[in-house]
């Protein structure tokens, strides 16, 4: 049905006139507003120049403060301003601004600074603003980003510089770009600061062109550091395989044969090292780390072990938590480390000897154990046992399977009869396929759909979903114990039971661990709160529903209420005559590895004690330990008592 309006009628003319008048009024308003911005500037003819930072994790803020201090020491006064508190309509008043801008997810600025960046982009695209709006302003931009994100690397800084130029501002120093995950951001920023100071002292202006290309617009990125590397110092691993130690030969003969592992930068930069050491990490060499787990300390004091003690029989006070790679290919919203570790899609750093990593990890771990001497509850017997680690959780932080020498490292641990629990984030399927037998192999299954996986894991890979599916499928070919590890984040992935159940057939894991997310405090890198942490009852309900969906293939086997964790186990493998066999015979596992024969997960299983079985009165707490409950005096309770 079509409707026609006759312009000869009075109502139609009035309607058209009203629409025209409203449009004209709006255009006149915008014209006068922009004219006001151009002509009626700040009554103060010489406003203080400003350093404006666009920051999410605090890196840009820290760099901006450093520049602010440097300029102050050179008797140059600047105001330091957070972009989220700056009114962009004041830009036409400015005569000099310096921006330090971070790029967040998908090439976007942080949520708090989005209005500033959007206003500038809109103004640059508005023909009424023109190239005279910021004609009195000079500027310089430094970008902070991650080269691992490809085309979106420093997109925010590039966009700010482009829009400022379009509005007539003059660039006093070309755009420099630092790679925060590549480890060069401090060095590049220092060089940029030198240029800024030199230009301000001389009063000169570096003219930039209007092209968007990096070379034409004077963009200087961290890649210029690479030109300083003498190519003669980079030795291909294939060239030295004949005289390399056995672990390097193994790597050279494998998938890393084309890697150039010498002459590369260290993964752990001074900034990363300082952040991780502040969190209690002991850094090993150039890319590994070890840390004392709170459950190790708890069982040393006889106060109970972690869920792996309840589910698999490890001795938590004899467990070493370590990683041969502090780098990761994801930036998960629930990351315990608040993204203070580097990221990458491939190994691009120096490579340390796996034997040296194991030796250093054990030395550092035992030194931390020794410091527990004299702590209330720690007996000499448990302390002595703790000094001889029998288990290694390769899950500390980062992606251990990225390390090119991971198989040699696993072999070294097994030679010392140390069990291996390795966790991978399901982004390196080929690495999973080539991995030698470990005691138990975990794959993180943080979401069951493509959209939710992207939102939760924030992966670097564009084909992250295909890699995820291939990683799960690769588990089916592993003969040792395999685990899907589900981290439940309330409001994010707790409603995807059907989708999760469909993933079971891909990898056919021996076990499915379902754990509530751990809240690690407020952070600028994560928007999670305590509202996103499920109760143990929530985790149990989810687990029971998931087991029901499997139609008897999996049953709820164990729980550890303290960790808010539940274990599903494959019924036809690990339940014999009504008895669960989820525990591990570690001595038998090491004998099997040493024999060189092929074996599978049933060959080293052991009976599960009644106290860890799902629904037991103990809730997974070892009755041989002394349960300790902290007294929590909440403010509200004290007020009521008073």
C-alpha positions as CSV (number, residue, x, y, z in Angstrom):
1,X,0.0,0.0,0.0
2,X,1.4,3.4,-0.9
3,X,0.5,6.7,0.6
4,X,0.8,10.0,-1.4
5,X,0.6,13.5,0.0
6,X,-0.7,16.3,-2.0
7,X,1.4,19.4,-1.5
8,X,-1.6,21.5,-2.4
9,X,-3.1,20.7,0.9
10,X,-2.5,23.1,3.8
11,X,-1.5,20.4,6.4
12,X,1.0,18.9,4.0
13,X,2.7,22.3,3.4
14,X,2.8,23.0,7.1
15,X,4.4,19.6,7.7
16,X,7.0,20.1,5.0
17,X,7.7,23.6,6.3
18,X,8.1,22.3,9.8
19,X,10.7,19.6,8.7
20,X,12.6,22.2,6.6
21,X,12.6,24.7,9.5
22,X,13.9,22.1,12.0
23,X,16.7,20.9,9.6
24,X,17.6,24.5,8.9
25,X,17.7,25.4,12.6
26,X,19.9,22.4,13.4
27,X,22.4,23.3,10.6
28,X,22.5,26.9,11.7
29,X,23.1,25.8,15.3
30,X,25.9,23.5,14.3
31,X,27.4,26.2,12.1
32,X,27.4,28.8,14.8
33,X,28.6,26.3,17.4
34,X,31.7,25.5,15.2
35,X,32.2,29.1,14.5
36,X,32.1,29.8,18.2
37,X,34.8,27.2,18.7
38,X,37.0,28.8,16.1
39,X,36.6,32.4,17.0
40,X,35.7,32.7,20.6
41,X,38.6,30.8,22.2
42,X,39.8,30.7,25.8
43,X,40.1,34.2,27.2
44,X,43.5,33.2,28.3
45,X,45.5,33.7,25.1
46,X,48.3,31.4,26.2
47,X,46.8,28.2,27.8
48,X,49.3,25.7,29.3
49,X,50.3,23.0,26.8
50,X,49.0,19.6,27.7
51,X,50.1,16.0,27.8
52,X,46.9,14.0,27.3
53,X,47.0,10.2,27.8
54,X,44.6,7.6,26.6
55,X,45.1,4.6,28.9
56,X,43.5,1.3,29.8
57,X,46.0,-0.8,31.8
58,X,48.0,2.2,33.0
59,X,51.0,1.9,30.6
60,X,50.2,5.1,28.7
61,X,49.6,6.9,32.0
62,X,53.0,5.8,33.3
63,X,54.7,6.9,30.1
64,X,52.9,10.3,30.1
65,X,54.0,10.9,33.7
66,X,57.6,10.1,32.7
67,X,57.4,12.6,29.9
68,X,55.8,15.2,32.2
69,X,58.7,14.8,34.7
70,X,61.3,15.0,31.9
71,X,59.8,18.2,30.6
72,X,59.6,19.7,34.1
73,X,63.3,19.0,34.6
74,X,63.9,21.0,31.4
75,X,61.8,23.9,32.7
76,X,59.0,23.2,30.3
77,X,55.6,23.4,32.1
78,X,52.8,21.0,30.9
79,X,49.5,20.0,32.3
80,X,49.0,16.3,32.6
81,X,45.4,15.3,31.7
82,X,43.5,12.0,31.4
83,X,41.6,11.9,28.1
84,X,38.4,10.7,29.9
85,X,38.4,13.9,31.9
86,X,39.2,16.3,29.0
87,X,36.5,18.2,27.2
88,X,37.4,17.8,23.5
89,X,35.5,21.0,22.6
90,X,38.4,22.8,24.3
91,X,40.8,21.6,21.6
92,X,40.5,24.7,19.5
93,X,41.8,26.7,22.5
94,X,45.0,24.6,22.7
95,X,48.3,25.7,21.2
96,X,50.3,22.6,22.0
97,X,49.2,19.1,23.0
98,X,51.2,15.8,23.3
99,X,49.2,12.6,23.3
100,X,50.3,9.2,24.6
101,X,47.6,6.8,23.4
102,X,47.0,3.1,24.0
103,X,45.0,0.8,21.6
104,X,42.7,-1.6,23.3
105,X,40.7,-4.5,21.8
106,X,39.9,-4.6,18.0
107,X,41.8,-1.3,17.4
108,X,39.6,0.7,19.7
109,X,40.4,3.1,22.6
110,X,39.5,2.2,26.2
111,X,35.9,2.7,27.1
112,X,36.7,5.6,29.3
113,X,38.5,7.5,26.5
114,X,36.2,6.6,23.7
115,X,34.3,9.9,23.7
116,X,37.5,11.9,23.2
117,X,38.6,9.7,20.2
118,X,35.1,9.6,18.7
119,X,34.6,13.4,19.0
120,X,37.9,14.0,17.2
121,X,37.0,11.5,14.4
122,X,33.6,13.0,14.0
123,X,35.0,16.6,13.8
124,X,37.5,15.5,11.2
125,X,34.7,14.0,9.1
126,X,32.5,17.1,9.4
127,X,32.9,19.4,6.4
128,X,31.8,22.4,8.5
129,X,34.8,22.0,10.8
130,X,37.3,22.3,8.1
131,X,41.1,22.4,8.3
132,X,41.2,25.6,10.3
133,X,39.5,24.4,13.5
134,X,42.9,23.4,15.1
135,X,45.1,25.6,12.9
136,X,46.7,27.2,16.0
137,X,47.5,23.9,17.6
138,X,50.7,21.9,17.4
139,X,50.8,18.2,18.5
140,X,52.8,15.0,18.8
141,X,51.5,11.5,19.3
142,X,53.1,8.4,20.8
143,X,51.3,5.0,20.4
144,X,51.2,2.1,22.8
145,X,49.9,-1.2,21.4
146,X,50.6,-4.8,20.7
147,X,52.1,-5.8,17.3
148,X,50.6,-9.3,17.9
149,X,47.2,-7.9,17.0
150,X,48.3,-7.2,13.4
151,X,46.5,-4.5,11.4
152,X,45.0,-3.0,14.6
153,X,48.4,-2.3,16.0
154,X,48.4,1.3,17.4
155,X,45.2,2.1,15.5
156,X,44.1,4.6,18.1
157,X,47.3,6.6,18.0
158,X,47.4,6.6,14.2
159,X,43.8,7.7,14.1
160,X,44.3,10.6,16.5
161,X,47.3,11.8,14.5
162,X,45.3,11.6,11.2
163,X,42.3,13.4,12.6
164,X,44.4,16.2,14.2
165,X,46.2,16.8,10.8
166,X,42.8,16.8,9.0
167,X,41.7,19.6,11.4
168,X,44.7,21.7,10.6
169,X,47.0,20.9,13.6
170,X,50.7,20.9,12.9
171,X,52.7,17.8,13.9
172,X,55.9,18.8,15.7
173,X,57.3,15.2,16.0
174,X,56.4,12.3,13.8
175,X,54.3,9.5,15.3
176,X,56.3,6.8,17.1
177,X,54.8,3.4,18.0
178,X,55.9,1.2,20.9
179,X,55.1,-2.5,21.1
180,X,54.2,-3.2,24.8
181,X,54.2,-7.0,24.3
182,X,57.3,-7.0,22.1
183,X,59.3,-5.4,25.0
184,X,60.6,-2.3,23.1
185,X,58.1,0.3,24.3
186,X,60.4,1.9,26.8
187,X,63.3,2.3,24.4
188,X,61.2,3.7,21.6
189,X,59.4,6.0,24.0
190,X,62.8,7.4,25.3
191,X,63.9,8.1,21.7
192,X,60.6,9.9,21.0
193,X,60.9,11.9,24.2
194,X,64.4,13.1,23.1
195,X,62.9,14.4,19.9
196,X,60.1,16.1,21.7
197,X,62.4,17.9,24.1
198,X,64.8,18.9,21.2
199,X,61.9,20.3,19.1
200,X,60.4,22.2,22.1
201,X,63.8,23.7,22.9
202,X,64.5,24.8,19.3
203,X,60.9,25.9,18.7
204,X,61.0,24.1,15.3
205,X,58.1,22.2,13.7
206,X,58.5,19.0,11.7
207,X,56.0,19.2,8.9
208,X,54.1,16.0,8.1
209,X,52.2,15.1,5.0
210,X,48.6,14.1,4.8
211,X,49.0,10.5,3.7
212,X,47.9,7.7,5.9
213,X,50.8,5.4,5.1
214,X,53.3,4.8,7.8
215,X,56.3,5.9,5.8
216,X,54.7,9.0,4.3
217,X,53.4,10.3,7.7
218,X,56.7,9.9,9.4
219,X,55.6,6.9,11.6
220,X,58.5,5.4,13.4
221,X,57.7,2.0,15.0
222,X,59.6,-0.5,17.0
223,X,60.6,-2.3,13.9
224,X,63.5,0.1,13.4
225,X,65.2,-1.7,16.3
226,X,65.3,-4.8,14.1
227,X,67.6,-2.9,11.6
228,X,70.2,-2.6,14.3
229,X,70.6,-6.4,14.6
230,X,73.6,-7.7,12.7
231,X,72.2,-10.4,10.5
232,X,75.5,-12.2,10.7
233,X,74.8,-12.8,14.4
234,X,71.6,-14.7,13.6
235,X,72.3,-18.3,13.1
236,X,69.8,-20.7,11.7
237,X,69.2,-23.7,13.9
238,X,69.7,-26.0,11.0
239,X,73.3,-24.7,10.6
240,X,74.3,-25.6,14.1
241,X,72.3,-28.8,14.6
242,X,75.4,-30.9,14.0
243,X,77.2,-29.3,17.0
244,X,74.2,-28.5,19.2
245,X,73.2,-30.3,22.4
246,X,70.7,-33.0,22.0
247,X,67.7,-30.9,23.0
248,X,68.5,-28.4,20.3
249,X,68.9,-31.2,17.7
250,X,65.5,-32.4,18.7
251,X,64.0,-29.0,18.1
252,X,66.0,-28.5,14.8
253,X,64.6,-31.8,13.5
254,X,61.1,-30.9,14.4
255,X,58.6,-28.2,13.4
256,X,60.9,-25.4,14.7
257,X,63.6,-26.2,12.1
258,X,63.2,-22.9,10.3
259,X,63.2,-20.8,13.5
260,X,66.2,-18.5,14.1
261,X,66.4,-18.9,17.9
262,X,69.7,-17.0,18.3
263,X,70.1,-13.3,18.3
264,X,66.5,-12.6,19.5
265,X,65.4,-10.4,22.2
266,X,64.5,-11.5,25.7
267,X,60.9,-12.2,26.5
268,X,61.1,-10.7,30.0
269,X,61.8,-7.0,29.8
270,X,62.7,-5.0,32.9
271,X,59.1,-3.7,33.1
272,X,57.6,-7.2,32.8
273,X,60.1,-8.6,35.3
274,X,59.3,-5.9,37.8
275,X,55.6,-6.5,37.5
276,X,55.9,-10.3,37.8
277,X,58.4,-10.1,40.7
278,X,56.0,-7.8,42.5
279,X,53.4,-10.5,42.3
280,X,55.8,-13.1,43.8
281,X,57.2,-14.7,40.7
282,X,60.7,-15.9,40.5
283,X,62.0,-15.3,36.9
284,X,64.1,-18.0,35.3
285,X,66.4,-17.0,32.5
286,X,64.8,-15.0,29.8
287,X,61.3,-16.5,29.5
288,X,60.4,-18.9,32.3
289,X,59.1,-18.5,35.9
290,X,58.2,-20.3,39.1
291,X,56.0,-19.3,42.0
292,X,54.9,-20.9,45.3
293,X,51.3,-21.8,45.2
294,X,49.1,-21.0,48.2
295,X,48.0,-24.7,48.3
296,X,51.6,-25.8,48.6
297,X,51.9,-23.5,51.6
298,X,48.6,-24.7,53.0
299,X,49.5,-28.4,52.9
300,X,52.9,-27.7,54.3
301,X,51.0,-26.4,57.3
302,X,48.6,-29.4,57.3
303,X,45.6,-27.3,56.2
304,X,44.6,-29.2,53.1
305,X,45.6,-29.5,49.5
306,X,44.2,-28.2,46.3
307,X,41.5,-29.8,44.1
308,X,44.3,-31.9,42.3
309,X,45.0,-33.5,45.7
310,X,41.3,-34.4,46.0
311,X,40.8,-35.5,42.4
312,X,44.1,-37.1,41.5
313,X,46.0,-37.6,44.7
314,X,48.9,-35.2,44.2
315,X,50.8,-34.0,47.3
316,X,50.2,-30.3,47.2
317,X,53.2,-29.6,49.5
318,X,55.4,-31.4,46.9
319,X,54.0,-29.6,43.9
320,X,56.0,-27.0,41.9
321,X,54.1,-24.5,39.9
322,X,56.1,-23.3,36.9
323,X,56.1,-22.4,33.2
324,X,58.7,-22.4,30.4
325,X,56.8,-19.6,28.6
326,X,55.5,-16.5,30.3
327,X,53.9,-15.4,27.0
328,X,50.4,-16.3,25.9
329,X,48.2,-16.0,22.8
330,X,45.1,-14.9,24.7
331,X,44.2,-12.0,27.1
332,X,41.5,-13.8,29.1
333,X,39.1,-11.6,31.1
334,X,39.7,-13.7,34.2
335,X,43.5,-13.8,33.9
336,X,45.0,-13.9,37.4
337,X,48.1,-11.9,36.2
338,X,46.1,-8.9,35.0
339,X,48.0,-9.1,31.6
340,X,51.4,-8.2,33.0
341,X,52.9,-11.1,31.0
342,X,53.8,-10.7,27.3
343,X,51.6,-12.1,24.4
344,X,52.4,-13.5,21.0
345,X,51.2,-15.9,18.3
346,X,54.5,-17.6,17.8
347,X,57.9,-18.0,19.6
348,X,59.9,-14.9,18.8
349,X,62.3,-14.7,21.7
350,X,65.6,-16.1,22.9
351,X,65.4,-19.8,23.9
352,X,66.9,-21.1,27.1
353,X,68.1,-24.7,27.7
354,X,65.3,-26.9,29.2
355,X,67.7,-28.6,31.6
356,X,68.8,-25.2,32.9
357,X,65.1,-24.2,33.3
358,X,64.3,-27.3,35.3
359,X,67.4,-26.9,37.5
360,X,66.7,-23.3,38.2
361,X,63.0,-23.9,38.8
362,X,63.8,-26.6,41.4
363,X,66.4,-24.4,43.1
364,X,64.1,-21.4,43.3
365,X,61.2,-23.6,44.4
366,X,63.1,-25.3,47.2
367,X,64.5,-21.9,48.4
368,X,60.9,-20.7,48.8
369,X,60.0,-23.9,50.6
370,X,62.9,-23.3,53.0
371,X,61.4,-19.9,53.9
372,X,58.4,-21.8,55.3
373,X,60.6,-23.2,58.1
374,X,59.3,-22.0,61.5
375,X,55.8,-21.0,60.1
376,X,53.1,-22.3,62.5
377,X,51.9,-25.8,61.5
378,X,54.9,-26.6,59.3
379,X,56.6,-29.8,60.5
380,X,60.1,-30.9,59.7
381,X,58.7,-34.0,58.0
382,X,56.5,-32.0,55.6
383,X,59.3,-29.5,55.1
384,X,61.7,-32.2,54.1
385,X,59.2,-33.7,51.7
386,X,58.5,-30.3,50.2
387,X,62.2,-29.9,49.4
388,X,61.8,-32.8,47.0
389,X,59.1,-31.8,44.5
390,X,57.2,-34.8,43.0
391,X,54.8,-32.9,40.8
392,X,55.0,-30.0,38.4
393,X,52.0,-27.9,37.3
394,X,53.0,-26.4,34.0
395,X,50.1,-23.9,34.3
396,X,51.5,-20.9,36.2
397,X,50.9,-18.3,33.5
398,X,51.3,-18.0,29.8
399,X,51.3,-20.8,27.3
400,X,53.9,-23.5,28.1
401,X,53.3,-25.5,24.9
402,X,54.6,-22.5,22.9
403,X,58.1,-23.2,24.2
404,X,60.0,-24.9,21.4
405,X,61.8,-27.2,23.8
406,X,58.7,-28.3,25.7
407,X,59.2,-32.0,24.9
408,X,62.8,-31.9,26.2
409,X,61.6,-30.1,29.3
410,X,58.9,-32.8,30.0
411,X,61.5,-35.5,29.5
412,X,63.8,-33.9,32.0
413,X,61.0,-33.7,34.6
414,X,60.1,-37.3,34.1
415,X,63.7,-38.4,34.4
416,X,63.6,-37.0,37.9
417,X,60.3,-38.8,38.5
418,X,58.4,-35.5,38.7
419,X,54.8,-35.8,37.3
420,X,53.6,-33.2,34.7
421,X,50.2,-31.5,34.6
422,X,50.3,-29.3,31.5
423,X,47.6,-26.8,30.6
424,X,47.3,-25.3,27.1
425,X,44.8,-22.7,25.9
426,X,43.6,-24.5,22.8
427,X,45.3,-22.2,20.2
428,X,48.2,-24.5,19.1
429,X,46.7,-27.8,17.8
430,X,50.0,-28.8,16.0
431,X,51.9,-28.4,19.3
432,X,49.3,-30.7,21.0
433,X,49.8,-33.3,18.3
434,X,53.6,-33.3,18.6
435,X,53.6,-33.2,22.5
436,X,55.2,-36.2,24.2
437,X,53.2,-38.1,26.9
438,X,52.6,-36.0,30.0
439,X,50.9,-37.3,33.2
440,X,47.8,-35.2,32.5
441,X,47.1,-32.9,29.6
442,X,44.6,-30.1,30.1
443,X,42.9,-28.0,27.4
444,X,41.2,-24.8,28.6
445,X,37.6,-24.8,27.3
446,X,36.6,-21.3,28.5
447,X,33.5,-21.1,26.2
448,X,31.4,-23.2,24.0
449,X,30.6,-20.8,21.2
450,X,32.7,-18.6,18.9
451,X,31.3,-15.3,20.1
452,X,31.6,-16.2,23.8
453,X,35.2,-17.5,23.3
454,X,36.2,-14.3,21.7
455,X,34.7,-12.2,24.5
456,X,36.2,-14.3,27.3
457,X,39.6,-15.3,26.0
458,X,40.2,-12.2,23.8
459,X,42.5,-14.3,21.5
460,X,45.2,-12.8,19.2
461,X,44.6,-15.3,16.3
462,X,42.0,-14.3,13.8
463,X,41.2,-18.0,13.2
464,X,41.0,-18.7,17.0
465,X,37.8,-20.7,16.7
466,X,39.2,-23.1,14.1
467,X,42.3,-23.5,16.2
468,X,40.2,-24.2,19.3
469,X,38.2,-26.9,17.5
470,X,41.4,-28.5,16.1
471,X,43.0,-28.5,19.6
472,X,40.0,-30.3,21.1
473,X,40.1,-32.8,18.2
474,X,43.8,-33.4,18.7
475,X,43.1,-34.7,22.3
476,X,41.3,-37.8,20.9
477,X,44.7,-39.1,19.6
478,X,46.4,-38.8,22.9
479,X,46.6,-42.0,25.0
480,X,47.4,-40.4,28.3
481,X,45.0,-38.7,30.6
482,X,43.2,-35.7,29.0
483,X,41.0,-33.0,30.6
484,X,38.7,-30.3,29.4
485,X,39.0,-27.5,31.9
486,X,35.9,-25.3,32.1
487,X,36.1,-22.0,34.0
488,X,32.6,-20.7,34.7
489,X,32.1,-17.0,34.7
490,X,28.6,-16.1,35.8
491,X,26.8,-14.0,33.2
492,X,29.3,-15.0,30.5
493,X,29.2,-18.7,29.9
494,X,27.1,-20.5,32.5
495,X,24.0,-20.8,30.2
496,X,25.8,-22.8,27.4
497,X,25.2,-26.3,28.6
498,X,23.9,-27.7,25.3
499,X,26.9,-26.1,23.4
500,X,29.4,-27.5,25.9
501,X,28.0,-31.0,25.7
502,X,28.4,-31.0,21.9
503,X,32.2,-30.4,22.3
504,X,32.6,-33.7,24.3
505,X,32.6,-35.8,21.1
506,X,35.5,-33.8,19.5
507,X,38.2,-34.7,22.0
508,X,36.5,-37.4,24.1
509,X,38.4,-36.3,27.2
510,X,38.9,-38.6,30.2
511,X,37.8,-35.9,32.6
512,X,36.0,-32.5,32.6
513,X,37.0,-30.1,35.3
514,X,34.4,-27.5,36.1
515,X,35.6,-24.6,38.2
516,X,34.1,-21.3,39.3
517,X,36.2,-18.3,38.2
518,X,38.5,-16.9,40.9
519,X,38.0,-13.2,41.6
520,X,41.4,-11.5,41.6
521,X,40.5,-8.0,42.7
522,X,39.7,-5.0,40.7
523,X,41.8,-4.4,37.6
524,X,41.8,-2.0,34.6
525,X,42.2,-5.0,32.3
526,X,39.1,-6.9,33.5
527,X,35.6,-5.8,34.3
528,X,34.8,-8.9,36.4
529,X,33.4,-8.4,39.9
530,X,32.3,-10.7,42.6
531,X,28.9,-10.9,40.9
532,X,30.6,-13.0,38.2
533,X,31.9,-15.6,40.7
534,X,29.5,-18.6,40.9
535,X,28.7,-20.3,44.2
536,X,29.7,-23.9,44.7
537,X,26.0,-24.8,44.4
538,X,25.9,-23.1,41.0
539,X,28.9,-25.1,39.8
540,X,27.4,-28.4,41.1
541,X,24.1,-27.6,39.3
542,X,25.9,-26.9,36.1
543,X,28.0,-30.1,36.4
544,X,25.0,-32.3,37.1
545,X,23.2,-30.8,34.1
546,X,26.2,-31.3,31.8
547,X,26.6,-34.9,33.0
548,X,22.9,-35.6,32.3
549,X,23.4,-34.2,28.8
550,X,26.1,-36.8,28.1
551,X,23.5,-39.6,28.6
552,X,25.7,-41.6,31.0
553,X,29.0,-41.2,29.1
554,X,30.2,-38.9,32.0
555,X,29.2,-38.8,35.6
556,X,30.0,-36.4,38.4
557,X,32.9,-38.2,40.2
558,X,34.5,-35.8,42.7
559,X,34.3,-32.3,44.2
560,X,36.4,-29.9,46.1
561,X,34.1,-27.4,47.7
562,X,37.0,-25.1,48.9
563,X,38.0,-24.5,45.3
564,X,34.5,-24.4,44.0
565,X,35.4,-27.2,41.6
566,X,33.7,-30.4,40.4
567,X,35.1,-33.3,38.3
568,X,33.2,-35.3,35.6
569,X,34.9,-38.6,34.7
570,X,34.3,-41.0,31.8
571,X,32.2,-43.7,33.2
572,X,33.4,-46.7,31.1
573,X,37.0,-46.0,31.9
574,X,37.2,-44.9,35.5
575,X,34.2,-46.4,37.3
576,X,34.7,-50.1,38.0
577,X,32.1,-52.0,40.0
578,X,30.8,-48.7,41.5
579,X,34.3,-47.6,42.6
580,X,35.9,-44.5,41.0
581,X,39.5,-44.6,39.9
582,X,40.4,-41.0,39.3
583,X,43.6,-41.0,41.3
584,X,47.0,-41.6,39.8
585,X,49.6,-44.2,40.6
586,X,52.6,-41.9,40.0
587,X,55.3,-44.5,40.5
588,X,53.7,-46.7,37.9
589,X,53.4,-43.8,35.5
590,X,57.1,-43.1,35.7
591,X,57.9,-46.8,35.3
592,X,55.8,-46.8,32.1
593,X,57.5,-43.7,30.8
594,X,60.9,-45.2,31.5
595,X,60.0,-48.5,29.8
596,X,59.5,-46.8,26.5
597,X,56.4,-48.9,25.8
598,X,53.1,-47.4,24.7
599,X,50.5,-47.1,27.5
600,X,47.2,-45.4,28.1
601,X,45.4,-43.6,30.9
602,X,43.9,-46.8,32.4
603,X,47.4,-48.2,33.0
604,X,48.3,-45.8,35.8
605,X,44.9,-45.1,37.5
606,X,44.3,-45.6,41.2
607,X,41.3,-45.8,43.5
608,X,39.6,-42.6,44.6
609,X,39.2,-42.3,48.4
610,X,35.6,-41.9,49.7
611,X,36.2,-38.4,51.1
612,X,36.8,-36.9,47.7
613,X,33.9,-38.6,45.9
614,X,31.0,-36.3,44.9
615,X,28.4,-35.9,47.6
616,X,30.7,-37.0,50.4
617,X,30.3,-35.3,53.8
618,X,33.9,-34.0,53.6
619,X,33.2,-32.2,50.3
620,X,36.6,-33.2,49.0
621,X,38.6,-32.1,52.1
622,X,41.2,-34.6,53.2
623,X,40.3,-35.7,56.7
624,X,44.0,-36.4,57.4
625,X,44.4,-32.6,57.3
626,X,43.4,-30.0,59.9
627,X,40.7,-27.8,58.5
628,X,41.4,-24.1,59.1
629,X,38.7,-21.5,58.8
630,X,39.6,-17.8,58.8
631,X,37.6,-15.5,61.0
632,X,36.1,-12.8,58.9
633,X,34.9,-9.8,60.7
634,X,32.8,-7.9,58.2
635,X,32.1,-4.3,58.8
636,X,28.3,-4.8,58.7
637,X,28.6,-7.5,61.4
638,X,30.7,-5.3,63.6
639,X,28.2,-2.5,63.3
640,X,25.3,-4.8,64.2
641,X,27.2,-6.2,67.2
642,X,28.0,-2.7,68.4
